[in-house]
Amino acid sequence: MSICYIRSVQSELISILTPFKNTAGFLSECIESIQNQSYKNWELLIIDDASTDNSFSIVSAYSKSDHRIKLYRNPGHGIIDALRFAFSKSDGTYITRMDSDDIMAPNKLEILINNLMSHGEKHVAVGLVKYFSKQGISNGYYKYEKWLNTLTRQGVNYSEIYKECVIPSPCWMVHRTDLIACDAFNPDRYPEDYDLTFRFYQHHLTCIPCNELLHYWRDYSSRTSRTHEHYAQNYFLDIKLHYFLNLDFDNGRPLTVWGAGYKGKTIAKKLVDSNIPFYWICDNPKKIGKDIYGQTLKSFEFLNELSKPQSIVTVANSKAQKEIKAYFSIQGMQSMQDYFFFC
C-alpha cells in the first residue's frame, strides 16, 4: 500500500524556482541538497540575475550533468523578474521556491508534496526552518525563527500576518493552479515574498501544519534581505497597510493607531495622505496633546469614547503589547478582526 502511494507521488513534477546573484560560495551546497532529495521528480529553474562572480559557470557545470537543472539568464532585472521568468519556463504541477544560498533537508520536497496531495488544492504546504551562520545567529533572527516555527506547527501563520512575513520565502509549496489564481509573481511589490504571502491569505489558501524541519536558512552580512533597499522597514509597512486597507479594514468603524514611534508615525502619515480618518493613541506623556501631521495625539483613556473601533498597534515593547492584549481581551475584542499588531 505504501509503495504504491510513494510511486504515485513521485509521478508528479515539482518545479523549483531559484534566482541567484553572486552566491558562488554557496551554490554547490544548495544544488547538491536538491539533488540529494528523497523525492526525485523535480526540475530546477535556476536564473542568473546578472552575477559578476563565477556563479553562472558553477551552475552550468551542474546543468550539463543533470538534465533536471535548467539554467537561464534573467531577461529582466531583479528577483521578481527572475521569478516570473522561472515560472514561465516551469512545467510542474507543484511549485516551490528555493534560495541559492540555502540548504534543503533531504526529505523537504517529499514532505511538502505529500502534505499538499493529502489536503488538496487551496492549501499551502510549509515547514519548519532553522537559521545557520558561521558568525552565529543574532537574537533577533533566533526570535523570528522561533515565532515563525510556532505558527507553522499549528498552521496558524495568518493569525499574525501583519507583524512579519509568516511564510518563509524558500519553504513553501502550492499547486500551480493556486499560484496562478494568486497572480503568481506578477505584482511589482517588494518584499516579494511578503506580498505573495498576503495574496495566499487573500485567496484563502490554508496553511498545512508541519512539525518537520525542512529548510536551513543561511544568514550572512551581504544577504539580499539584509542589504537591499527593497527589504527596508518602510517597504514592509507599505505592504502591511496596503493589504489591511484592502482586506481587513472596516470603514464603518472608527480606526485607531496605537504608538507614535517610527512605525506609528509612518502609518499615520500614510493614512493622512490617503485621506483616511483615524484617531491616534499614545501613552507617552510628552507626546499626548501634540499635533503631528494635523492629528492630535490622544491618551489611552480616549478609547472609552469610541464604539467598536478597529486598531492598528505599532507598539513594539513586549511588556506594553501584553498590556494592550489584556485590554482587548477585557473588551471582548478579537485579533485579526478588531485589532492588528503591525510589529
C-alpha positions in Angstrom: 0.0 0.0 0.0 2.7 2.5 1.0 4.9 1.5 -2.0 2.0 2.4 -4.5 1.4 5.7 -2.7 5.1 6.7 -3.0 5.1 5.8 -6.7 2.0 7.9 -7.4 3.5 10.9 -5.6 6.8 10.5 -7.4 5.0 10.7 -10.7 4.1 14.4 -10.1 6.6 17.0 -11.2 7.8 19.7 -8.8 9.2 22.9 -10.2 11.8 24.7 -8.0 12.2 28.4 -8.8 15.6 29.7 -7.8 17.1 33.1 -8.7 20.8 33.7 -7.9 23.2 36.6 -7.9 26.8 36.3 -6.8 26.3 33.3 -4.5 29.2 31.3 -5.9 30.4 30.3 -2.4 27.0 28.6 -1.6 25.6 27.3 -4.9 27.2 23.9 -4.8 25.9 23.1 -1.3 22.5 24.4 -2.3 22.2 22.4 -5.6 23.6 19.2 -4.1 21.0 19.4 -1.3 18.3 19.5 -4.1 20.0 16.6 -5.9 20.0 14.6 -2.7 16.3 14.9 -2.1 14.3 11.7 -1.4 11.8 12.9 -3.9 13.4 12.7 -7.4 10.9 14.0 -9.9 11.7 17.7 -9.9 13.1 20.4 -12.2 15.2 23.3 -11.0 14.6 26.5 -12.9 17.6 28.5 -11.8 18.0 32.0 -13.1 21.2 34.1 -13.1 20.3 37.7 -12.2 23.4 39.4 -13.6 26.0 37.8 -11.4 29.5 39.2 -11.6 31.3 36.3 -9.9 31.6 32.8 -11.2 28.2 31.7 -10.1 27.0 31.1 -13.7 29.8 28.7 -14.5 29.3 26.7 -11.3 25.6 26.2 -12.1 26.4 25.5 -15.8 28.6 22.5 -14.8 25.7 21.0 -12.7 23.2 21.6 -15.5 25.4 19.8 -18.0 25.4 16.6 -15.9 21.8 16.8 -14.6 19.0 17.4 -17.1 16.7 18.4 -14.3 18.7 21.6 -13.8 17.7 24.3 -16.3 19.9 27.3 -16.3 18.8 30.7 -17.7 19.9 34.3 -17.6 17.3 36.8 -16.3 15.9 38.7 -19.3 14.8 41.4 -16.9 16.3 42.9 -13.7 15.9 41.9 -10.2 14.4 39.0 -8.2 10.8 39.5 -9.3 11.7 39.4 -13.0 13.8 36.3 -12.4 10.9 34.5 -10.6 8.5 35.4 -13.3 10.8 34.1 -16.0 11.5 30.9 -14.0 7.8 30.3 -13.6 7.2 30.9 -17.3 9.7 28.1 -18.1 8.3 25.6 -15.5 6.2 22.6 -16.2 5.4 21.3 -12.7 2.0 20.7 -11.2 3.5 21.8 -7.9 5.6 24.9 -7.4 8.1 25.8 -4.8 10.9 28.3 -4.3 14.5 27.9 -3.2 17.1 30.5 -2.2 20.5 29.9 -3.8 22.4 30.3 -0.6 20.3 27.9 1.5 20.1 24.1 2.1 17.2 21.7 1.8 16.7 19.0 4.4 16.8 15.6 2.5 13.1 15.0 2.8 11.9 18.5 2.2 10.2 18.0 -1.2 8.7 14.7 -0.2 7.0 16.0 2.9 5.7 19.2 1.2 4.2 17.4 -1.8 2.8 14.6 0.4 1.1 17.2 2.6 -0.3 19.0 -0.5 -1.6 15.8 -2.1 -3.3 14.7 1.1 -5.0 18.1 1.6 -5.7 19.1 -2.0 -5.9 22.5 -3.7 -6.4 25.8 -1.8 -3.6 24.8 0.6 0.0 25.9 1.2 2.5 23.3 2.4 5.1 24.9 4.8 7.8 23.5 7.0 10.0 24.5 10.0 13.2 26.5 9.3 16.5 26.9 11.0 18.9 29.8 10.6 22.6 29.0 10.4 25.7 31.2 10.2 29.5 30.9 10.7 29.2 34.1 12.8 26.3 32.8 14.9 22.7 33.8 14.8 21.6 37.1 16.3 18.9 37.2 19.0 16.5 38.9 16.5 16.8 36.1 14.0 16.5 33.5 16.7 13.3 35.1 17.9 11.9 35.3 14.4 12.7 31.6 13.7 11.1 30.5 17.0 8.0 32.7 16.3 7.7 31.5 12.7 8.0 27.8 13.6 5.4 28.2 16.4 2.9 29.4 13.9 3.9 26.7 11.3 3.5 23.9 13.8 -0.2 24.9 14.3 -0.8 26.1 10.7 -2.0 29.4 12.1 0.5 31.5 10.1 -2.0 34.1 9.0 -3.0 34.9 12.6 0.0 37.3 12.9 0.5 38.2 9.3 0.7 41.9 9.9 3.7 41.5 12.2 6.2 40.0 9.8 6.3 37.6 6.8 4.7 34.5 8.2 5.6 32.1 5.4 9.4 31.7 4.8 10.1 32.5 1.1 12.2 29.4 0.5 10.0 26.9 2.4 6.5 26.6 0.8 4.8 24.7 -1.9 1.5 25.2 -3.7 -0.5 23.8 -6.6 0.3 25.5 -9.9 -3.3 26.5 -10.3 -3.4 28.1 -6.9 -0.3 30.1 -7.6 -1.8 31.4 -10.9 -5.0 32.3 -9.1 -3.0 34.3 -6.6 -1.4 36.2 -9.5 1.9 34.4 -9.1 4.9 36.8 -9.4 3.2 39.5 -11.5 2.9 42.3 -8.9 5.9 44.7 -8.7 5.7 45.0 -5.0 8.6 44.4 -2.6 9.4 42.5 -0.4 8.0 40.0 -3.0 7.8 37.1 -0.5 5.7 39.1 2.0 3.4 40.3 -0.8 2.9 36.7 -2.1 2.1 35.6 1.5 -0.6 38.3 1.7 -2.1 37.1 -1.6 -2.2 33.5 -0.3 -4.1 34.9 2.7 -6.3 37.0 0.4 -7.3 33.9 -1.7 -7.9 31.8 1.4 -5.1 29.2 0.9 -4.9 27.3 4.2 -1.5 26.6 5.7 -0.9 22.9 6.5 0.6 22.4 9.9 4.0 20.8 9.9 6.4 19.7 12.7 9.3 18.8 10.4 12.5 20.8 10.0 12.7 21.2 6.2 14.9 24.2 5.4 18.2 25.6 6.6 18.3 29.3 6.1 21.7 30.8 5.8 22.5 34.2 7.3 25.4 36.4 6.4 26.2 40.1 6.2 25.8 40.5 2.4 22.5 38.6 2.2 20.0 40.4 0.0 17.4 40.7 2.7 20.0 42.5 4.9 21.4 44.9 2.2 18.8 45.7 -0.5 16.6 48.8 -0.1 13.6 46.7 -1.1 13.7 44.9 2.2 13.9 48.1 4.3 11.3 48.7 7.0 9.3 51.2 5.0 8.6 48.6 2.3 7.2 46.2 4.9 4.9 49.0 6.3 3.7 49.8 2.8 2.6 46.2 2.2 1.0 45.8 5.7 -1.1 49.0 5.3 -2.0 48.2 1.6 -3.4 44.8 2.5 -5.0 45.9 5.7 -7.0 48.6 3.9 -8.0 46.2 1.1 -8.7 43.1 3.2 -9.5 43.8 6.8 -10.4 47.4 7.2 -14.0 48.2 8.0 -14.6 51.9 7.1 -17.8 51.8 9.0 -15.9 51.6 12.3 -13.6 54.2 13.9 -9.9 53.4 13.2 -7.2 54.0 15.8 -3.4 53.9 15.5 -1.5 53.0 18.7 2.0 54.3 19.1 4.0 57.3 18.0 7.4 55.8 17.2 8.8 55.4 13.7 6.2 52.8 12.7 3.3 54.7 14.2 4.3 57.9 12.5 4.8 56.2 9.2 1.4 54.6 9.3 -0.2 57.8 10.5 1.4 59.8 7.6 0.2 57.3 5.0 -3.4 57.4 6.4 -3.3 61.2 6.3 -2.0 61.2 2.7 -4.8 58.7 1.8 -7.5 60.9 3.5 -8.5 58.0 5.8 -9.7 59.4 9.1 -8.3 57.8 12.3 -7.6 58.6 16.0 -4.0 58.5 17.2 -3.4 56.9 20.6 -0.2 57.3 22.6 0.9 56.6 26.2 3.9 58.9 26.1 3.0 62.0 28.3 5.5 64.1 26.3 3.6 63.4 23.1 0.0 63.4 24.2 -1.8 66.6 23.0 0.8 67.3 20.4 -0.2 67.9 16.8 1.7 65.7 14.2 0.6 65.6 10.5 -2.5 67.5 11.6 -3.5 64.8 14.1 -3.7 65.4 17.8 -2.2 62.5 19.8 -4.7 61.3 22.4 -4.3 59.4 25.7 -5.3 55.8 26.2 -8.5 56.9 28.0 -9.9 58.4 24.8 -10.7 54.8 23.7 -13.6 54.8 26.1 -15.3 57.4 23.8 -15.2 55.1 20.7 -17.7 52.5 19.8 -16.3 49.2 18.4 -13.0 50.7 17.0 -10.6 48.8 14.8 -7.0 49.3 16.0 -3.6 49.1 14.3 -1.0 48.6 17.0 2.6 49.8 16.3 3.9 49.5 19.8 7.0 47.2 19.8 7.7 46.9 23.5 6.8 43.3 24.6 5.5 44.3 28.0 3.3 47.1 26.5 2.0 44.6 23.9 0.9 42.2 26.7 -0.9 45.1 28.4 -2.6 46.1 25.2 -3.7 42.5 24.5 -5.1 42.3 28.0 -7.1 45.4 27.4 -8.5 44.0 24.2 -9.4 40.7 25.9 -11.3 42.6 28.6 -13.2 44.4 25.9 -14.1 41.1 24.2 -12.1 42.1 21.1 -10.7 39.6 18.7 -7.3 39.6 16.9 -7.5 40.0 13.1 -11.0 41.4 13.5 -10.8 44.2 16.0 -7.1 44.7 16.4 -3.9 44.1 14.3 -0.4 44.1 15.5 1.9 45.7 13.0 5.1 44.9 14.9 
